[in-house]
Structure formats: C-alpha cells, structure tokens
Amino acid sequence: MSRLVVVGAGGHGKVCADVATLIGNWDEVVFVDQKYPEIKSCGRWPVVASSLESLGDCEFSFFVAIGDNHVRAKVYAECTELGCSPVTLIHPNAVIASDTQIGAGTVVCAGVAINIGVKVGDCCIVNTGSTIDHDCLLGKAVHISPGAHLAGEVTVGDYSWIGTGAATKQVLRIGSDVMIGVGAAVVSDCIEPGIYAGVPAKRLSRRDPF
Ligand SMILES: CC(C)(COP(=O)(O)OP(=O)(O)OC[C@H]1O[C@@H](n2cnc3c(N)ncnc32)[C@H](O)[C@@H]1OP(=O)(O)O)[C@@H](O)C(=O)NCCC(=O)NCCS
C-alpha cells in the first residue's frame, strides 16, 4: 500500500493533504506532527506519529507542509537524510506551461498559473491563485503567497516570501531572505535581506524578517 506522510498538521498541511488526495497517487495520506498524541487528526486525515523517525521505516513518500521557509527547508533536509522520498504536489487545477521545472518538495496550489521557462526550486510554496510569468527563477524554500503575481523574468532568492496580493514589475531581482508585504507593488530590485512593503515597495529597516 502506498502512503504519503505530510509533515506539519496545520492549516497549510491540510491544504497540501487535500492536493495530494486530489492527485490520487497514494492509497493513504497521513500526518506526523510534534503535537502528536495531543492532536490525532488534521481535517479528515489522521495524525499518526510525532515525527518521520518514529514511523520506523522509510517505506513511504513525504511532503513537508510547514509555512516558515527556514524551518521547512531544515525539516525537508532532515527527512531526506533519513532516506525517505520527497514528492512534488501540483493541484489538478493549476496551469503549468511547457519547459518549466518544479522542484522536489514543492507544492503548487489551486488556480496557480506558471508560464513557460519558469524554474521553481525545491521545497517552495506556490500558493493559491498566484501567477509566475515566463522565465522567472525561484530559489529554494521560497513562498509565493495567495494572489501574488510575478511578471516575466523575475528572480527570487532562497527563503524569500512574497506576501499576499503583492505584484512585481518584470525583469527585476528579489534577493534571499526578503519579505515582500501584503499588497506591495515591487517596481525595483529588492536585494538586501529585509522587509519591503507599500506602493511602490520600500525597505522597512525596523527589523529582520525572519
Ligand atoms: C509587511 C509585514 C511583514 C510587516 O509586519 P510587521 O513588521 O509585524 O509590521 P506591523 O504589522 O507592526 O506594522 C508596522 C507598520 O507597517 C505598516 N504595514 C504593515 N504591513 C504593511 C504592508 N503590507 N503594506 C504597507 N504598510 C504595511 C503598518 O500599517 C504599520 O504602520 P504604522 O507604523 O504607521 O502604524 C506584514 O504586514 C505583511 O505584509 N506580512 C505578509 C503576510 C502574508 O502575506 N501572509 C500570507 C500567508 S499565506
């Protein structure tokens, strides 16, 4: 029997379990979460253990559904070191053009459009209704939030997070560890790590984003 184990029984985990169930490649979708045995279910899926290690073998595929980009990447690396196989989850109602690459451990949610020539790294979240236009390059553990839009040829560095409904001009660079705020209009490069917000987006130097 084929089993997919989703790591992280929160709201995002529920979304990922639903995508996996719609894809239909696995006989069983279950969660592991540190909060087990206090929590025993997440949505309609069971939480069966506190970690992948405690399942005792690696006869299953896994997906890490943790929102924090750095934590997700760390847990993903740990699970891979155990010898378990990561999967990529693409919602059946996402539109993915030809000549694209979507990394291992990445989820592409409902209503997403990814255009030709795009590369999305490992362990990313491409969230509901976002769009990534032609030739964009996304590093690892990036999160494109619901309804965010990247115009063509935009690069996004590792661990960066594009907030809900933010939009970018074409051909610009967003560095690593950059947080773009909800609704921002990004019209120039955002290279230094930090929080950028507003219309047009400006760096808010008050605090580290992560
Ligand atoms: C930008 C952001 C990270 C700032 O968070 P924060 O550092 O906790 O900031 P605060 O909420 O304390 O707000 C500080 C100031 O920035 C302003 N501000 C916050 N977010 C802003 C945004 N997106 N655009 C413009 N101004 C914003 C606040 O109004 C406040 O202004 P004031 O000092 O004049 O009162 C956060 O508001 C944000 O946009 N997060 C993205 C969330 C998201 O997309 N989630 C998706 C989940 S899937």
The ligand as a Gaussian input file, in Angstrom:
#p B3LYP/6-31G(d) Opt

LIG

0 1
 C        4.987000      43.660000       5.930000
 C        4.745000      42.852000       7.192000
 C        5.717000      41.664000       7.251000
 C        5.002000      43.772000       8.354000
 O        4.768000      43.096000       9.544000
 P        5.250000      43.776000      10.919000
 O        6.695000      44.036000      10.871000
 O        4.701000      42.920000      12.023000
 O        4.572000      45.193000      10.866000
 P        3.359000      45.809000      11.722000
 O        2.104000      44.996000      11.496000
 O        3.845000      46.016000      13.128000
 O        3.186000      47.201000      11.021000
 C        4.188000      48.191000      11.084000
 C        3.792000      49.340000      10.191000
 O        3.885000      48.938000       8.815000
 C        2.603000      49.071000       8.172000
 N        2.439000      47.904000       7.302000
 C        2.402000      46.607000       7.680000
 N        2.243000      45.826000       6.608000
 C        2.182000      46.640000       5.543000
 C        2.001000      46.409000       4.163000
 N        1.882000      45.166000       3.691000
 N        1.996000      47.473000       3.343000
 C        2.097000      48.726000       3.816000
 N        2.270000      49.012000       5.132000
 C        2.292000      47.968000       5.975000
 C        1.593000      49.091000       9.320000
 O        0.401000      49.760000       8.972000
 C        2.361000      49.812000      10.391000
 O        2.345000      51.205000      10.103000
 P        2.450000      52.310000      11.282000
 O        3.785000      52.049000      11.964000
 O        2.380000      53.592000      10.540000
 O        1.292000      52.023000      12.175000
 C        3.293000      42.255000       7.261000
 O        2.329000      43.265000       7.496000
 C        2.914000      41.555000       5.972000
 O        2.511000      42.162000       4.967000
 N        3.027000      40.209000       6.008000
 C        2.705000      39.339000       4.872000
 C        1.690000      38.298000       5.307000
 C        1.261000      37.410000       4.192000
 O        1.337000      37.705000       3.026000
 N        0.820000      36.241000       4.571000
 C        0.463000      35.211000       3.611000
 C        0.141000      33.939000       4.349000
 S       -0.110000      32.609000       3.236000

